[in-house]
Amino acid sequence: MQMIRPQPLGVFAGVTGLLVLPVPAKPPEAAVLSSLMRGRFGAIPGEWGFFRESLVDGPDLAERLPDGPESLYNRFVLNPGDGSYHAAHSALQGDLAQLLEASAWRLGFKTAVPPAPGDTDGEVRAFLLAARAHYWLDQGTWQKSLRDLDQAVGAARAVSPVFAARLLAEHAGILRTQAGASEQVVQEYRTALELLAESAFDNARAYLLVELGSVWQELANGQRGLLMESVHCYQQALQWLTRDNDPESYALAQMNLALTYIALPLDSEKSRLRAAIAVQGFREALTVFTPDAYPDLWASATLNLANALQHLPSSHPEENLWQAVDLYEKVLAQRDPESNPVGYARVLASFGNALAHLGALTRAGRMLTEARHLFQNAGDGDAMLGVDEVLAEIALRKHATGDDSMARANR
């Protein structure tokens, strides 16, 4: 008996995306399988109940599968080991045999390159090509990985749009990592979002919107139109993302949205509102990014919050500056001048600038001088010029007052 087609291979994340559906005693209506291919469980046959259970169940689910070739394959996927592999390997043929070898590599059971797809088609072909793409990526040959992923998208697109969307998102991610943000990456994320339309995977859509927003942000270079594209992506993502359903993506979207607001040109009264929203966004990100769980992201969000507070248009600027100083101190305590001298210097420079605004000129001068030295060692001429401007201003203010007249700011 032929395997039922199409299969929801790659539609769901994790192990569920490796499982196959057996042919039920009473075939369901076409709409049932069509809905499942988009992530929705309707009135599925009883023989497919294990598929839904696999989203939350463990390896013991393998022991409750009925007899049949698909179950031999599924038992290995659910509980990979010598016994389950050899039982399946000795009995399976055709597409199931190839899927077994591809899944054996995906699950870390085998190390040899997964099989080429041969004359298979549709979602099975896409699954086999994707396994090879992941193999090539592990080997460091990302060009081969992109080639196989591109072919996999083409094979899956007509029969399994959600699987095609996931594959296309992987392709875009690799392309961006290796070659940088580009219009092609933007288009691939947009197409992936279109393929996810009418599916149940709100989390996947939100994740892709955050990724697309960050690509626009990287390409913007101060251009208002591209920055607004980024803003719209983050705002759409945050319609679904919360601290409860996906805390990391939620915090990342909040932080990136805040950064985008700050990067927008200060060209209207709305700028003050955007700056205030940005501060709130950084604060919201920090409810998730704690120094213990996310040290790097915590440092980034905290530093950006401090910078935003320092330059926030406000009726109580001194209070904001003191908050910024407190945050700079916390970040500086986590930075290592030996392993990351430039990062350390940037915090010092911002810290010194805030202290200068508060009138703690001597302490600010010491920090800025140290930052300048580190920038000089790193060959960062632009950063040195920025520090020199503040040091020159401090020198003028000291000369005018005769001393560090606002020493109270050294508290």
Secondary structure, 3 states (H helix, E strand, C coil): CCCCCCCCCCCCCHHHHHCCCCCCCCCCCHHHHHHHCCCCCCCCCHHHHHHHHCCCCCHHHHHHCCCCHHHHHHHHHHCCCHHHHHHHHCCCCHHHHHHHHHHHHHCCCCCCCCCCCCCCCHHHHHHHHHHHHHHHHHCCCHHHHHHHHHHHHHHHCCCCHHHHHHHHHHHHHHHHHHHCCCHHHHHHHHHHHHHCCCCCCHHHHHHHHHHHHHHHHHHHCCCHHHHHHHHHHHHHHCCCCCCCCCHHHHHHHHHHHHHHHHHCCCCCCHHHHHHHHHHHHHHHHCCCCCCCCCHHHHHHHHHHHHHHHHHCCCCCHHHHHHHHHHHHHHHHHHCCCCCCHHHHHHHHHHHHHHHHHHCCHHHHHHHHHHHHHHHHHHCCHHHHHHHHHHHHHHHHHHHHHCCCCCHHHHC
